[in-house]
C-alpha cells in the first residue's frame, strides 16, 4: 500500500522526497491545495472517506502517517 501512496504523492509533488521527509506539513512542503489533491486521490484509490476531522497535520506529515490513516479508515468501514 505504501508504494501506491508514494506514487500518488510523487505525482502530486514531484520535487519532494516523500521517502525521507517526516514533517511534510510542519515544514511547509505540502500546501493546502496539495493536501486537497492527496485526500481526493487517497479516497479514490483506497475507497475510503477522509473526513474533515481526519485532515490534521499529524495524518499528512509523512507517507507512513498517510498509510496509517488509510489503514485505520479501511478498518472503520
Contact map, one row per residue, 1 for C-alpha under 8 A:
11111000000000000000000000000000000000000000000000000000000000000010000000000
11111100000000000000000000000000000000000000000000000000000000110010000000000
11111110000000000000000000000000000000000000000000000000000000000000000000000
11111111000000000000000000000000000000000000000000000000000000000000000000000
11111111100000000000000000000000000000000100000000000000000000100110000000000
01111111110000000110000000000000000000000000000000000000000000100000000000000
00111111111000000000000000000000000000000000000000000000000000000000000000000
00011111111100000000000000000000000001001100000000000000000000000000000000000
00001111111111000100000000000000000001000000000000000000000000000000000000000
00000111111111111100000000000000000000000000000000000000000000000000000000000
00000011111111000000000000000000000000000000000000000000000000000000000000000
00000001111111000000000000000000010011000000000000000000000000000000000000000
00000000111111110000000000000000010000000000000000000000000000000000000000000
00000000111111111000000000000000000000000000000000000000000000000000000000000
00000000010011111000000000000000000000000000000000000000000000000000000000000
00000000010011111100100000001000000000000000000000000000000000000000000000000
00000000010001111111100000000000000000000000000000000000000000000000000000000
00000100110000011111110000000000000000000000000000000000000001100000000000000
00000100000000001111100000000000000000000000000000000000000000100000000000000
00000000000000001111110000000000000000000000000000000000000000000000000000000
00000000000000011111111100000000000000000000000000000000000011000000000000000
00000000000000000101111100000000000000000000000000000000000011100000000000000
00000000000000000000111111101000000000000000000000000000000011000000000000000
00000000000000000000111111111100000000000000000000000000000111000000000000000
00000000000000000000001111111110000000000000000000000000100110000000000000000
00000000000000000000001111111000000000000000000000000000100010000000000000000
00000000000000000000001111111000000000000000000000000000000000000000000000000
00000000000000000000000111111110000000000000000000000000000000000000000000000
00000000000000010000001111111110000000000000000000000000000000000000000000000
00000000000000000000000110011111011000000000000000000000000000000000000000000
00000000000000000000000010011111111000000000000000000000000000000000000000000
00000000000000000000000000000111111100000000000000000000000000000000000000000
00000000000000000000000000000011111110000000000000000000000000000000000000000
00000000000110000000000000000111111111000000000000000000000000000000000000000
00000000000000000000000000000111111111100000000000000000000100000000000000000
00000000000000000000000000000001111111110000000000000000000000000000000000000
00000000000100000000000000000000111111111000000000000000000000000000000000000
00000001100100000000000000000000011111111100000000000000000000000000000000000
00000000000000000000000000000000001111111110000001000000000000000000000000000
00000000000000000000000000000000000111111111000000000000000000000000000000000
00000001000000000000000000000000000011111111100000000000000000000000000000000
00001001000000000000000000000000000001111111111100000000000000000000010000000
00000000000000000000000000000000000000111111111111000000000000000000000000000
00000000000000000000000000000000000000011111111100000000000000000000000000000
00000000000000000000000000000000000000001111111000000000000000000000000000000
00000000000000000000000000000000000000000111111100000000000000000000010001000
00000000000000000000000000000000000000000111111110000000000000000000000001000
00000000000000000000000000000000000000000111011111000000000000000000010011001
00000000000000000000000000000000000000000010001111100000000000000000000010000
00000000000000000000000000000000000000100010000111110110000000000000000010000
00000000000000000000000000000000000000000000000011111110000000000000000000000
00000000000000000000000000000000000000000000000001111110000000000000000000000
00000000000000000000000000000000000000000000000000111111000000000000000000000
00000000000000000000000000000000000000000000000001111111001000000000000000000
00000000000000000000000000000000000000000000000001111111101100000000000000000
00000000000000000000000000000000000000000000000000001111111100000000000000000
00000000000000000000000011000000000000000000000000000011111110000000000000000
00000000000000000000000000000000000000000000000000000001111110001000000000000
00000000000000000000000000000000000000000000000000000111111111001101100000000
00000000000000000000000110000000001000000000000000000011111111101100000000000
00000000000000000000111111000000000000000000000000000000111111101100000000000
00000000000000000100111100000000000000000000000000000000001111111100000000000
01001100000000000110010000000000000000000000000000000000000111111110000000000
01000000000000000000000000000000000000000000000000000000000001111111000000000
00000000000000000000000000000000000000000000000000000000011111111111100000000
00001000000000000000000000000000000000000000000000000000001111111111110000000
11001000000000000000000000000000000000000000000000000000000000111111111000000
00000000000000000000000000000000000000000000000000000000001000011111111100000
00000000000000000000000000000000000000000000000000000000001000001111111110000
00000000000000000000000000000000000000000100010100000000000000000111111111000
00000000000000000000000000000000000000000000000000000000000000000011111111100
00000000000000000000000000000000000000000000000000000000000000000001111111110
00000000000000000000000000000000000000000000000111000000000000000000111111111
00000000000000000000000000000000000000000000011100000000000000000000011111111
00000000000000000000000000000000000000000000000000000000000000000000001111111
00000000000000000000000000000000000000000000000000000000000000000000000111111
00000000000000000000000000000000000000000000000100000000000000000000000011111
